[in-house]
Amino acid sequence: MSRNKRIADMPLLDEAVGNINLCYPFIGKNAKRYVSDALDSRWVGQGPRVDVFENTFKKRFCPSNQVVSVGAGTDALHLAYVLADVRPDDEVICPLFTCTATNIPFLHMGARIRFADLQKDTLNIDHNHVRDLINEKTKAIVCVHYGGLPCDMDDLQRIADEFGIPIIEDAAHALGATYRGKNVGEISDYTMWSFQAIKHITTGDGGMLAIKDKNKLEKAKRIRWFGINRAAKQGGIWENDIVEAGFKYQMNDIAASMGIAALEEFDEVLAHRQKLLYFYQRELERFPDVRLIGLNKGDRTHAAWLCTILVENRHELQKKLVSYGIESNQMHFRNDRYTIFENHLEGCEFPNMDEIENNYLVLPLHHKMSEDDVVRVCEQIKKGW
């Protein structure tokens, strides 16, 4: 493991006139009305609006699969891991570079995490390292589409097929992304999305899980609600036996109301974010001191959740940008830095992560930004730091 000294993070900027913040939550224009309608109704917990949100989401993003909404993206990941039958001492191959939410559920499940290095040009999981790590004990492969750019799914799928194990996609960044003509959500056995505050759309907090095997849908619905079959519950408490221990992971109608409103405007939000990312590329692609992550992948569509660059002395660039009212930061970190994962690191080396650890930086990208804002950010970068 690299022993490079961690550079202190910069403080967040206030939301003030003239500042360009790194992220900003998107709230649909009808959200307040829909939430108010829910508050005035009989249902504020899981009710009919959850069904509407699930059906609308499924139709838009993964019509060939089944979906289950939950209270957080982490809930969706844990649910996928349970459905994939991950058990204590099973090995799972996971990305080293991701939000800890991807990997923390395995600590509670007693699974053995095998961290895979990243690709330096995408910051996605390195499928070549996955092949080096996989063995007969491997129960699943987890991948994260960093920033909204899909991983090399065909390469990962070939490895998974060889060993007869599922791929679980953490698509928290990748709502609306495609890979070789397929929507993210219709490729692998399981795909999770997050609706946390600053994702493409938000339900305050929330998540969705797409499941390829339709026979697992009812189990997923039971597990997200204590193990109870809601449809059978009206038959009486004692007649409705609970045979598997579940969790309290269901979405509620207040959150679903926000999600329904957001989906009405999603295509416009996605197109705007993609246009901003294109402007970043146009402004910076010929500037030799900056390398944009995840470009020139013609076989996939970038969901444009993050714009990430590689630079030398990135902390100096951060300090310069903040002096001009521009926020930037490192959104995710290598998980081997955290004490909670120290028992999963024996013999591990991550040369690609070591090389770029202090050089990646996320630039502002959200629906409230304009093309002129992107030009302003890039002008300051091109003046040097």
Order of alpha helices (4+ residues) and beta strands (2+ residues): alpha-alpha-beta-alpha-beta-beta-alpha-beta-alpha-beta-alpha-beta-beta-beta-beta-beta-alpha-alpha-alpha-alpha-beta-beta-beta-alpha-beta-alpha-beta-alpha
